[in-house]
Amino acid sequence: MKYIKLCSALLLLLLIFCAPAFAAKKKKPCSVYVMGVSYCFTDSTVYFTEIQQMDSIVFGEGGHDFLPARQHYSYELSDYMAEKEGMPARTSALLYSKKLSKLQKKEAKLKKTLLKKNMNVLYLGNKFSFTRP
């Protein structure tokens, strides 16, 4: 009986002192580069936003690098295109990366693919900018 109590006490102490070592580490805020793409399946014109830097973004828990609330950014671009540019029913997508060079490569690859398909690529310029939800 004493042996069981001693083992359970040691196990309890082990759990108390080792548990913080295995706890999830908090991620630090970092800078993220984002850009939006807006297109319509019945139109040959695709609109790109400029690449924008967003500071103090904390990525989600669980070891993944998904941008938190990323769907809100897409909706924001869709709403802008419908309300300000008068182009409803457009699908919007968000591209993002922690490194500017990676996002620029994604943009160049997408633009090249769209131009091969005889699509018009236009930039919104400084008319649109993402805001944090």
C-alpha positions as CSV (number, residue, x, y, z in Angstrom):
1,M,0.0,0.0,0.0
2,K,2.9,2.4,0.9
3,Y,4.4,1.6,-2.5
4,I,1.3,2.5,-4.4
5,K,1.0,5.8,-2.5
6,L,4.6,6.6,-3.1
7,C,4.3,5.9,-6.8
8,S,1.2,7.9,-7.2
9,A,2.8,10.9,-5.3
10,L,5.8,10.7,-7.6
11,L,3.6,10.6,-10.6
12,L,1.6,13.5,-9.4
13,L,4.8,15.6,-8.8
14,L,6.1,14.6,-12.2
15,L,2.9,15.8,-13.9
16,I,2.9,19.0,-12.0
17,F,6.5,19.9,-12.9
18,C,6.6,18.6,-16.5
19,A,3.2,19.7,-17.7
20,P,4.3,23.4,-18.4
21,A,7.1,22.1,-20.6
22,F,4.5,20.4,-22.9
23,A,2.0,23.2,-22.8
24,A,1.3,25.0,-26.1
25,K,3.7,27.9,-26.7
26,K,2.1,31.2,-27.4
27,K,3.0,32.5,-30.9
28,K,4.5,35.9,-31.3
29,P,2.8,38.5,-33.5
30,C,4.4,38.8,-36.9
31,S,4.1,40.8,-40.1
32,V,2.2,39.3,-43.0
33,Y,1.9,40.4,-46.6
34,V,-1.5,40.1,-48.3
35,M,-3.1,40.7,-51.6
36,G,-6.5,40.1,-53.1
37,V,-7.8,38.8,-56.4
38,S,-11.3,39.4,-57.6
39,Y,-12.8,37.7,-60.6
40,C,-16.1,36.7,-62.2
41,F,-16.6,33.5,-64.1
42,T,-18.5,35.3,-66.9
43,D,-16.0,38.2,-67.3
44,S,-12.5,38.1,-68.7
45,T,-11.1,40.8,-66.4
46,V,-9.4,39.9,-63.1
47,Y,-8.6,42.6,-60.5
48,F,-5.6,42.5,-58.3
49,T,-5.0,44.6,-55.2
50,E,-1.6,45.9,-54.3
51,I,0.5,43.8,-51.9
52,Q,-0.1,45.2,-48.4
53,Q,1.8,44.6,-45.2
54,M,-0.3,43.8,-42.1
55,D,1.5,44.0,-38.7
56,S,0.8,42.2,-35.4
57,I,-0.9,39.1,-36.9
58,V,-0.9,36.1,-34.6
59,F,-1.4,32.8,-36.4
60,G,-3.8,30.2,-35.0
61,E,-3.1,27.5,-32.5
62,G,-2.4,24.0,-33.4
63,G,0.8,24.4,-35.4
64,H,-0.8,25.6,-38.7
65,D,-0.1,28.9,-40.4
66,F,-3.6,29.8,-41.5
67,L,-4.3,33.5,-41.4
68,P,-7.0,34.2,-38.7
69,A,-10.3,35.5,-40.0
70,R,-9.1,35.2,-43.6
71,Q,-12.6,34.8,-45.0
72,H,-13.4,38.3,-43.7
73,Y,-10.7,39.8,-45.9
74,S,-12.2,38.0,-49.0
75,Y,-15.7,39.3,-48.1
76,E,-14.3,42.8,-47.6
77,L,-12.9,42.8,-51.2
78,S,-16.1,41.3,-52.6
79,D,-18.1,44.0,-50.8
80,Y,-15.8,46.7,-52.1
81,M,-16.1,45.5,-55.7
82,A,-19.9,45.4,-55.4
83,E,-20.5,48.7,-53.7
84,K,-17.7,51.0,-54.9
85,E,-16.8,49.5,-58.4
86,G,-20.4,48.5,-59.3
87,M,-19.4,44.9,-60.0
88,P,-21.6,42.5,-58.0
89,A,-21.3,38.7,-58.0
90,R,-17.5,38.6,-58.1
91,T,-15.5,35.9,-56.3
92,S,-12.6,37.1,-54.2
93,A,-9.6,35.3,-52.9
94,L,-6.8,36.2,-50.6
95,L,-3.2,35.4,-51.0
96,Y,-0.8,35.8,-48.1
97,S,2.7,35.0,-47.0
98,K,5.1,35.9,-44.2
99,K,7.7,36.7,-46.8
100,L,7.2,39.4,-49.4
101,S,9.3,37.5,-52.1
102,K,7.1,34.4,-51.8
103,L,3.9,36.5,-52.3
104,Q,5.5,38.3,-55.3
105,K,6.3,34.9,-56.9
106,K,2.7,33.7,-56.3
107,E,1.4,37.0,-57.9
108,A,3.7,36.6,-60.9
109,K,2.8,33.0,-61.4
110,L,-1.0,33.7,-61.2
111,K,-0.7,36.7,-63.5
112,K,1.3,34.6,-66.1
113,T,-1.3,31.9,-66.0
114,L,-4.2,34.4,-66.4
115,L,-2.5,36.1,-69.3
116,K,-2.0,32.8,-71.1
117,K,-5.7,32.3,-70.9
118,N,-6.3,35.7,-72.5
119,M,-7.6,37.3,-69.3
120,N,-7.2,41.0,-68.6
121,V,-5.3,41.7,-65.4
122,L,-6.0,45.1,-63.8
123,Y,-4.8,46.5,-60.5
124,L,-7.0,48.5,-58.2
125,G,-4.0,50.6,-57.0
126,N,-4.4,52.6,-53.9
127,K,-8.2,52.6,-54.1
128,F,-8.6,49.6,-51.8
129,S,-6.8,48.5,-48.7
130,F,-7.6,45.7,-46.2
131,T,-8.7,46.5,-42.7
132,R,-8.4,44.1,-39.8
133,P,-11.7,42.6,-38.6
